[in-house]
Amino acid sequence: MTTHTATSYDQLPIIDLSAADRGPQARSLLHAQLHSAAHDVGFFQLVGHGVTRAETDALLTAMRAFFALPEADRLALDNVGSPHFRGYTRTGDERTAGARDWRDQLDIGAERPARIPGPGEPPYWWLQGPNQWPAALPELRTAALAWIDKLSAVAHRLLRELLTAIGAPADFYDPVFGPHAHPHLKLVRYPGSAGDGTDQGVGAHKDYGFLTLLLQDTVGGLQVQREDGRFHDVPPLDGAFVVNLGELLEVATNGYLLATNHRVVSPPGATERFSVPFFYNPRLDAKVAPLPFPHASKAPGITDDPTNPLYAEYGYNELKGKLRAHPLVAERHHRNLLAAA
């Protein structure tokens, strides 16, 4: 086994998930490390996750082939044509905190038929619908949907170990996931710095689901806000996923577990950066209950942002985020919902 060492802010905590299979002592140490990382940092590097190099290479090869397609072929999948926010987003068309993100991407979710909300039904059902795929690259659909299945399994196992680590029932949140969970995969390319000097690859934000597992390449650019209030680089670690906790876990533990601000600084010049974030989200209609755990009395409370309220029903959080991040889609398909975003 490779031993990873790093000083304080030179690297995030490194968690080896395979330790859960190496006996009680190794699993106990895993839980201590996981508890500390989730409580103190909200970010860590995950190794020993069981995703093979072949599985990773299949996805990355198909992703690079997609971004190598002529622009007209990518724009044939423009997400502005999808009321479900699926498909291709051109560079600069997504927003974080109102400012453009200098990247282009393909948004993919579970492959399900469209569900158009009926009278009295929550509008977040618009988020369920078919993906858009390039006809010239059938291997992309195969690799991306296999990745969603694989990382859903990794995230499910990781969440159960995390809950165990803080003394909570491991299966407490199993009912809000299951076959109707709402996973989300992004295939992202950062094309380098904008011509006007803008360096926001992605603006500072927190994720609003449970867990995010990020595959990043060797270029770097991801930064995490640490205890000193400053944003620190996250050096790429070969074979690892960068994992961060979403706001649902922070709310569920009254702030004991951290959802941490992070951002991406565009790579210099014309350097390209590729990344694959996977968001482990519950069912859209899930109501996330507070977590019973023995450290609850030590919880500091959540960070309250009046401009970004969190809802008990998960789908409303995701819909709010999509309406804000994709104004062109919102304006075309959901103008009646914009006041609520």
ZABA-78966 format. One record per residue (C-alpha): residue number from 1; chain; x, y, z. Coordinates in nm, 4 decimals, padded with zeros to 6 digits. Last residue first. Layout:
BEGIN
<NUM, "A", <X, Y, Z>>
...
This chain:
BEGIN
<341, "A", <-03.5116, 03.1567, -00.7023>>
<340, "A", <-03.8806, 03.2046, -00.6184>>
<339, "A", <-03.9219, 03.4937, -00.8606>>
<338, "A", <-03.7716, 03.2801, -01.1358>>
<337, "A", <-04.0415, 03.0137, -01.1334>>
<336, "A", <-04.2777, 03.1665, -01.3914>>
<335, "A", <-03.9863, 03.2163, -01.6303>>
<334, "A", <-03.9275, 02.8438, -01.6333>>
<333, "A", <-03.8586, 02.7282, -01.9893>>
<332, "A", <-03.6754, 03.0009, -02.1833>>
<331, "A", <-03.5686, 03.2268, -01.8973>>
<330, "A", <-03.4631, 02.9389, -01.6758>>
<329, "A", <-03.2589, 02.7739, -01.9493>>
<328, "A", <-03.0798, 03.1028, -02.0206>>
<327, "A", <-03.0347, 03.1746, -01.6490>>
<326, "A", <-02.8502, 02.8486, -01.5793>>
<325, "A", <-02.6850, 02.8799, -01.2381>>
<324, "A", <-02.9691, 03.0622, -01.0622>>
<323, "A", <-03.2495, 02.8403, -01.1920>>
<322, "A", <-03.0365, 02.5306, -01.1336>>
<321, "A", <-02.9612, 02.6192, -00.7719>>
<320, "A", <-03.3238, 02.6938, -00.6886>>
<319, "A", <-03.4289, 02.3646, -00.8481>>
<318, "A", <-03.1705, 02.1729, -00.6455>>
<317, "A", <-03.2818, 02.3269, -00.3190>>
<316, "A", <-03.6521, 02.2748, -00.3966>>
<315, "A", <-03.5843, 01.9099, -00.4760>>
<314, "A", <-03.4381, 01.8411, -00.1310>>
<313, "A", <-03.7493, 01.9069, 00.0757>>
<312, "A", <-03.6409, 02.0711, 00.4013>>
<311, "A", <-03.5450, 02.3892, 00.2172>>
<310, "A", <-03.2231, 02.5862, 00.2423>>
<309, "A", <-03.2217, 02.9627, 00.2030>>
<308, "A", <-02.9536, 03.1276, -00.0122>>
<307, "A", <-02.9754, 03.5064, 00.0181>>
<306, "A", <-03.0467, 03.4804, 00.3923>>
<305, "A", <-02.7254, 03.2800, 00.4423>>
<304, "A", <-02.7260, 03.0946, 00.7748>>
<303, "A", <-02.4145, 02.8988, 00.8665>>
<302, "A", <-02.5401, 02.6043, 01.0660>>
<301, "A", <-02.5244, 02.5572, 01.4412>>
<300, "A", <-02.2161, 02.4955, 01.6572>>
<299, "A", <-02.2775, 02.1220, 01.7158>>
<298, "A", <-02.1311, 02.0074, 02.0476>>
<297, "A", <-02.4681, 01.8865, 02.1829>>
<296, "A", <-02.5124, 01.6787, 01.8678>>
<295, "A", <-02.2010, 01.4728, 01.9420>>
<294, "A", <-02.3951, 01.1557, 02.0280>>
<293, "A", <-02.5777, 01.1258, 01.6951>>
<292, "A", <-02.9389, 01.1533, 01.5788>>
<291, "A", <-02.9376, 01.3142, 01.2317>>
<290, "A", <-03.1982, 01.5783, 01.1574>>
<289, "A", <-03.4452, 01.4604, 00.8905>>
<288, "A", <-03.3950, 01.5188, 00.5188>>
<287, "A", <-03.7291, 01.5350, 00.3420>>
<286, "A", <-03.6835, 01.3532, 00.0119>>
<285, "A", <-03.9053, 01.4567, -00.2804>>
<284, "A", <-03.6111, 01.5027, -00.5191>>
<283, "A", <-03.4677, 01.1709, -00.4113>>
<282, "A", <-03.1247, 01.2002, -00.2511>>
<281, "A", <-02.8096, 01.3510, -00.4048>>
<280, "A", <-02.4610, 01.2148, -00.4574>>
<279, "A", <-02.3005, 01.4757, -00.6825>>
<278, "A", <-02.0273, 01.3610, -00.9193>>
<277, "A", <-01.7655, 01.6127, -01.0322>>
<276, "A", <-01.5556, 01.5216, -01.3372>>
<275, "A", <-01.2677, 01.7559, -01.4137>>
<274, "A", <-01.0677, 01.8643, -01.7174>>
<273, "A", <-00.8193, 02.1521, -01.7310>>
<272, "A", <-00.6990, 02.3154, -02.0517>>
<271, "A", <-00.3980, 02.5473, -02.0668>>
<270, "A", <-00.4601, 02.8444, -02.2987>>
<269, "A", <-00.3155, 03.1022, -02.0629>>
<268, "A", <-00.3157, 02.9996, -01.6989>>
<267, "A", <-00.5657, 02.7514, -01.5550>>
<266, "A", <-00.8902, 02.9048, -01.4323>>
<265, "A", <-00.9234, 02.9278, -01.0541>>
<264, "A", <-01.1773, 02.6825, -00.9181>>
<263, "A", <-01.3771, 02.7467, -00.6014>>
<262, "A", <-01.4511, 02.6058, -00.2573>>
<261, "A", <-01.6584, 02.6963, 00.0461>>
<260, "A", <-01.6981, 02.4143, 00.2956>>
<259, "A", <-01.9981, 02.2104, 00.4035>>
<258, "A", <-01.8920, 02.1032, 00.7486>>
<257, "A", <-02.0206, 01.8334, 00.9812>>
<256, "A", <-02.1175, 01.9544, 01.3286>>
<255, "A", <-02.3187, 02.2372, 01.1710>>
<254, "A", <-02.6623, 02.1372, 01.2940>>
<253, "A", <-02.5954, 01.7734, 01.1960>>
<252, "A", <-02.8710, 01.7543, 00.9300>>
<251, "A", <-02.7933, 02.1115, 00.8222>>
<250, "A", <-02.4267, 02.0363, 00.7582>>
<249, "A", <-02.5169, 01.7086, 00.5897>>
<248, "A", <-02.7652, 01.8819, 00.3584>>
<247, "A", <-02.5098, 02.1547, 00.2889>>
<246, "A", <-02.2811, 01.9226, 00.0982>>
<245, "A", <-01.9701, 01.7414, 00.2161>>
<244, "A", <-01.6594, 01.7339, 00.0011>>
<243, "A", <-01.4644, 01.4507, -00.1546>>
<242, "A", <-01.1616, 01.4860, -00.3810>>
<241, "A", <-01.1350, 01.1491, -00.5513>>
<240, "A", <-00.7964, 00.9817, -00.5623>>
<239, "A", <-00.6137, 00.7834, -00.8319>>
<238, "A", <-00.3250, 01.0283, -00.8605>>
<237, "A", <-00.3468, 01.3095, -00.6068>>
<236, "A", <-00.4089, 01.6562, -00.7494>>
<235, "A", <-00.2872, 01.9354, -00.5187>>
<234, "A", <-00.5786, 02.1185, -00.3544>>
<233, "A", <-00.4832, 02.4858, -00.3508>>
<232, "A", <-00.5731, 02.6950, -00.0465>>
<231, "A", <-00.8415, 02.9631, -00.0128>>
<230, "A", <-00.7985, 03.1775, 00.2978>>
<229, "A", <-01.0237, 03.1914, 00.6039>>
<228, "A", <-00.7553, 03.0528, 00.8363>>
<227, "A", <-00.9652, 02.7403, 00.8929>>
<226, "A", <-00.9505, 02.6447, 00.5262>>
<225, "A", <-01.1308, 02.7667, 00.2150>>
<224, "A", <-01.0705, 02.5104, -00.0578>>
<223, "A", <-00.9098, 02.5707, -00.3988>>
<222, "A", <-00.9335, 02.3663, -00.7176>>
<221, "A", <-00.6936, 02.4923, -00.9853>>
<220, "A", <-00.4868, 02.1834, -01.0593>>
<219, "A", <-00.3491, 02.0619, -01.3915>>
<218, "A", <-00.3114, 01.6916, -01.3051>>
<217, "A", <-00.6710, 01.5898, -01.3743>>
<216, "A", <-00.9564, 01.6069, -01.1274>>
<215, "A", <-01.2072, 01.3385, -01.0291>>
<214, "A", <-01.4503, 01.4907, -00.7829>>
<213, "A", <-01.6797, 01.3051, -00.5423>>
<212, "A", <-01.9500, 01.5309, -00.3971>>
<211, "A", <-02.1522, 01.4234, -00.0933>>
<210, "A", <-02.4926, 01.5109, 00.0564>>
<209, "A", <-02.6473, 01.7804, -00.1645>>
<208, "A", <-02.6165, 02.1598, -00.1619>>
<207, "A", <-02.2585, 02.2164, -00.2724>>
<206, "A", <-02.0894, 02.5223, -00.1225>>
<205, "A", <-01.9731, 02.8168, -00.3301>>
<204, "A", <-01.6791, 03.0288, -00.4416>>
<203, "A", <-01.6905, 03.1031, -00.8137>>
<202, "A", <-01.6087, 02.8440, -01.0779>>
<201, "A", <-01.3346, 02.8884, -01.3368>>
<200, "A", <-01.3210, 03.2451, -01.2187>>
<199, "A", <-00.9946, 03.3860, -01.3585>>
<198, "A", <-01.1295, 03.6749, -01.5632>>
<197, "A", <-00.8385, 03.8307, -01.7469>>
<196, "A", <-01.0462, 03.9820, -02.0254>>
<195, "A", <-00.9534, 03.7036, -02.2668>>
<194, "A", <-01.0761, 03.4390, -02.0260>>
<193, "A", <-00.8124, 03.2130, -01.8749>>
<192, "A", <-00.7847, 02.8520, -01.9818>>
<191, "A", <-01.0355, 02.6226, -02.1531>>
<190, "A", <-01.1813, 02.4726, -01.8325>>
<189, "A", <-01.3538, 02.1526, -01.9411>>
<188, "A", <-01.6215, 01.9805, -01.7353>>
<187, "A", <-01.8134, 01.6536, -01.7486>>
<186, "A", <-02.0804, 01.6947, -01.4827>>
<185, "A", <-02.2661, 01.4128, -01.3125>>
<184, "A", <-02.5819, 01.4403, -01.1018>>
<183, "A", <-02.7453, 01.1747, -00.8866>>
<182, "A", <-03.1171, 01.2059, -00.8025>>
<181, "A", <-03.2150, 00.9027, -00.5920>>
<180, "A", <-03.5177, 00.7058, -00.7108>>
<179, "A", <-03.3657, 00.3564, -00.6846>>
<178, "A", <-03.2589, 00.4046, -00.3201>>
<177, "A", <-03.1760, 00.7440, -00.1665>>
<176, "A", <-03.3956, 00.8995, 00.1028>>
<175, "A", <-03.4549, 00.5592, 00.2704>>
<174, "A", <-03.0796, 00.4909, 00.3203>>
<173, "A", <-03.0384, 00.8054, 00.5313>>
<172, "A", <-03.0274, 00.6412, 00.8752>>
<171, "A", <-02.8474, 00.3280, 00.7543>>
<170, "A", <-02.5220, 00.3808, 00.9425>>
<169, "A", <-02.6986, 00.4830, 01.2650>>
<168, "A", <-02.4988, 00.7757, 01.4079>>
<167, "A", <-02.1814, 00.7506, 01.6175>>
<166, "A", <-01.9737, 01.0052, 01.4286>>
<165, "A", <-01.7724, 00.7397, 01.2427>>
<164, "A", <-02.0822, 00.5292, 01.1796>>
<163, "A", <-02.2335, 00.8173, 00.9847>>
<162, "A", <-01.9125, 00.8501, 00.7852>>
<161, "A", <-01.8954, 00.4766, 00.7146>>
<160, "A", <-02.2544, 00.4813, 00.5865>>
<159, "A", <-02.1825, 00.7876, 00.3726>>
<158, "A", <-01.8738, 00.6221, 00.2243>>
<157, "A", <-02.0657, 00.3083, 00.1287>>
<156, "A", <-02.3385, 00.5060, -00.0445>>
<155, "A", <-02.0772, 00.7298, -00.2093>>
<154, "A", <-01.8938, 00.4299, -00.3541>>
<153, "A", <-02.2201, 00.2743, -00.4806>>
<152, "A", <-02.3354, 00.6025, -00.6359>>
<151, "A", <-01.9873, 00.6306, -00.7843>>
<150, "A", <-02.0258, 00.3046, -00.9740>>
<149, "A", <-02.3796, 00.3679, -01.0963>>
<148, "A", <-02.3040, 00.7231, -01.2114>>
<147, "A", <-01.9820, 00.6040, -01.3756>>
<146, "A", <-02.1696, 00.3305, -01.5663>>
<145, "A", <-02.4097, 00.5995, -01.6920>>
<144, "A", <-02.1156, 00.8101, -01.8091>>
<143, "A", <-01.9241, 00.5255, -01.9750>>
<142, "A", <-02.2184, 00.3891, -02.1744>>
<141, "A", <-02.3453, 00.7310, -02.2783>>
<140, "A", <-01.9966, 00.8366, -02.3861>>
<139, "A", <-01.9414, 00.5139, -02.5822>>
<138, "A", <-02.2264, 00.6101, -02.8145>>
<137, "A", <-02.0095, 00.8955, -02.9454>>
<136, "A", <-02.1334, 01.0184, -03.2876>>
<135, "A", <-02.4942, 01.0434, -03.1699>>
<134, "A", <-02.3935, 01.2901, -02.9010>>
<133, "A", <-02.6154, 01.2390, -02.5943>>
<132, "A", <-02.8829, 01.4526, -02.4294>>
<131, "A", <-03.0192, 01.3244, -02.0999>>
<130, "A", <-03.3838, 01.2467, -02.0399>>
<129, "A", <-03.5949, 01.3973, -01.7630>>
<128, "A", <-03.6311, 01.4681, -01.3944>>
<127, "A", <-03.5459, 01.8255, -01.2979>>
<126, "A", <-03.8950, 01.9431, -01.4000>>
<125, "A", <-04.0130, 01.7478, -01.0948>>
<124, "A", <-03.8825, 02.0457, -00.8949>>
<123, "A", <-04.2063, 02.2290, -00.9716>>
<122, "A", <-04.3841, 02.0565, -00.6795>>
<121, "A", <-04.7237, 01.9131, -00.7820>>
<120, "A", <-05.0407, 02.1193, -00.7336>>
<119, "A", <-05.1415, 02.0989, -01.0980>>
<118, "A", <-04.9130, 01.8513, -01.2781>>
<117, "A", <-04.5349, 01.8629, -01.2864>>
<116, "A", <-04.3905, 01.7309, -01.6142>>
<115, "A", <-04.1917, 01.4148, -01.5515>>
<114, "A", <-03.9557, 01.3408, -01.8360>>
<113, "A", <-03.8440, 00.9802, -01.8708>>
<112, "A", <-03.5407, 00.8634, -01.6729>>
<111, "A", <-03.1675, 00.8276, -01.7368>>
<110, "A", <-03.0116, 00.9338, -01.4070>>
<109, "A", <-02.8331, 01.2623, -01.4552>>
<108, "A", <-02.5949, 01.4261, -01.7010>>
<107, "A", <-02.4708, 01.7836, -01.7433>>
<106, "A", <-02.2093, 01.8409, -02.0165>>
<105, "A", <-01.9643, 02.1230, -01.9586>>
<104, "A", <-01.8031, 02.4470, -02.0683>>
<103, "A", <-01.5838, 02.6610, -01.8451>>
<102, "A", <-01.5297, 03.0247, -01.7489>>
<101, "A", <-01.8007, 03.0537, -01.4838>>
<100, "A", <-02.0005, 03.3751, -01.5194>>
<99, "A", <-02.0829, 03.5838, -01.2131>>
<98, "A", <-02.4244, 03.5880, -01.0431>>
<97, "A", <-02.3173, 03.3951, -00.7328>>
<96, "A", <-02.2041, 03.1169, -00.9651>>
<95, "A", <-02.3269, 03.1430, -01.3236>>
<94, "A", <-02.3268, 02.9109, -01.6247>>
<93, "A", <-02.3172, 03.0539, -01.9788>>
<92, "A", <-01.9484, 03.1486, -01.9774>>
<91, "A", <-01.8267, 02.8569, -02.1873>>
<90, "A", <-02.1237, 02.6840, -02.3502>>
<89, "A", <-02.3442, 02.4499, -02.1519>>
<88, "A", <-02.4188, 02.1069, -02.3001>>
<87, "A", <-02.7027, 01.8808, -02.1923>>
<86, "A", <-02.9576, 01.8456, -01.9170>>
<85, "A", <-03.1291, 02.1360, -01.7369>>
<84, "A", <-03.4659, 01.9519, -01.7369>>
<83, "A", <-03.6413, 02.2122, -01.9560>>
<82, "A", <-03.3866, 02.1094, -02.2220>>
<81, "A", <-03.3260, 02.3252, -02.5303>>
<80, "A", <-03.1095, 02.5706, -02.3389>>
<79, "A", <-02.9057, 02.2628, -02.2480>>
<78, "A", <-02.7393, 02.2763, -02.5887>>
<77, "A", <-02.6989, 01.9192, -02.7203>>
<76, "A", <-02.6703, 02.0250, -03.0863>>
<75, "A", <-02.4267, 02.2799, -02.9457>>
<74, "A", <-02.1712, 02.0017, -02.8993>>
<73, "A", <-02.1998, 01.8969, -03.2635>>
<72, "A", <-02.1768, 02.2591, -03.3816>>
<71, "A", <-01.8671, 02.3087, -03.1662>>
<70, "A", <-01.6849, 02.0364, -03.3555>>
<69, "A", <-01.6132, 01.7359, -03.1334>>
<68, "A", <-01.2916, 01.7433, -02.9292>>
<67, "A", <-01.4923, 01.8091, -02.6113>>
<66, "A", <-01.6749, 01.4815, -02.6652>>
<65, "A", <-01.3574, 01.2862, -02.7395>>
<64, "A", <-01.2087, 01.4157, -02.4160>>
<63, "A", <-01.5117, 01.2851, -02.2284>>
<62, "A", <-01.5011, 00.9427, -02.3959>>
<61, "A", <-01.1342, 00.8995, -02.3053>>
<60, "A", <-01.1943, 01.0240, -01.9513>>
<59, "A", <-01.4830, 00.7839, -01.8945>>
<58, "A", <-01.3059, 00.4757, -02.0256>>
<57, "A", <-00.9843, 00.5758, -01.8448>>
<56, "A", <-01.1643, 00.5877, -01.5106>>
<55, "A", <-01.3200, 00.2454, -01.5543>>
<54, "A", <-00.9850, 00.1011, -01.6651>>
<53, "A", <-00.8046, 00.2615, -01.3709>>
<52, "A", <-01.0437, 00.0865, -01.1378>>
<51, "A", <-01.2880, 00.2372, -00.8904>>
<50, "A", <-01.2449, 00.0424, -00.5662>>
<49, "A", <-01.2451, 00.3361, -00.3259>>
<48, "A", <-00.9033, 00.2768, -00.1721>>
<47, "A", <-00.8298, 00.6483, -00.1983>>
<46, "A", <-01.0449, 00.9456, -00.0967>>
<45, "A", <-00.8955, 01.2950, -00.0641>>
<44, "A", <-01.0675, 01.5090, 00.1986>>
<43, "A", <-01.2999, 01.8048, 00.2439>>
<42, "A", <-01.5353, 01.9206, 00.5211>>
<41, "A", <-01.2323, 02.0424, 00.7187>>
<40, "A", <-01.2768, 01.9915, 01.0942>>
<39, "A", <-01.5890, 01.7750, 01.1267>>
<38, "A", <-01.5630, 01.5769, 00.8024>>
<37, "A", <-01.1852, 01.5292, 00.8225>>
<36, "A", <-01.1861, 01.4489, 01.1957>>
<35, "A", <-01.4671, 01.1947, 01.1731>>
<34, "A", <-01.3073, 01.0316, 00.8684>>
<33, "A", <-00.9740, 00.9962, 01.0453>>
<32, "A", <-01.1316, 00.8459, 01.3578>>
<31, "A", <-01.3537, 00.6197, 01.1451>>
<30, "A", <-01.0577, 00.4930, 00.9435>>
<29, "A", <-00.8675, 00.4223, 01.2665>>
<28, "A", <-01.1582, 00.2110, 01.3910>>
<27, "A", <-01.1740, 00.0301, 01.0577>>
<26, "A", <-00.8035, -00.0537, 01.0758>>
<25, "A", <-00.8425, -00.1892, 01.4297>>
<24, "A", <-01.1609, -00.3843, 01.3534>>
<23, "A", <-01.0332, -00.5688, 01.0453>>
<22, "A", <-00.9010, -00.4797, 00.7026>>
<21, "A", <-01.2269, -00.4267, 00.5095>>
<20, "A", <-01.3033, -00.0736, 00.6353>>
<19, "A", <-00.9419, 00.0148, 00.5540>>
<18, "A", <-01.0482, 00.0067, 00.1867>>
<17, "A", <-01.1882, 00.3571, 00.2319>>
<16, "A", <-00.8406, 00.5089, 00.2597>>
<15, "A", <-00.8884, 00.8711, 00.3682>>
<14, "A", <-00.6316, 01.1412, 00.2924>>
<13, "A", <-00.6684, 01.4722, 00.4773>>
<12, "A", <-00.6237, 01.7638, 00.2340>>
<11, "A", <-00.2769, 01.8521, 00.1129>>
<10, "A", <-00.0092, 02.1168, 00.1646>>
<9, "A", <-00.2334, 02.2806, 00.4248>>
<8, "A", <-00.1205, 02.0742, 00.7249>>
<7, "A", <00.1818, 01.8718, 00.6122>>
<6, "A", <00.1537, 01.5787, 00.3767>>
<5, "A", <00.2165, 01.2062, 00.3855>>
<4, "A", <00.0746, 00.9342, 00.1645>>
<3, "A", <00.1825, 00.5740, 00.2168>>
<2, "A", <00.1261, 00.3494, -00.0850>>
<1, "A", <00.0000, 00.0000, 00.0000>>
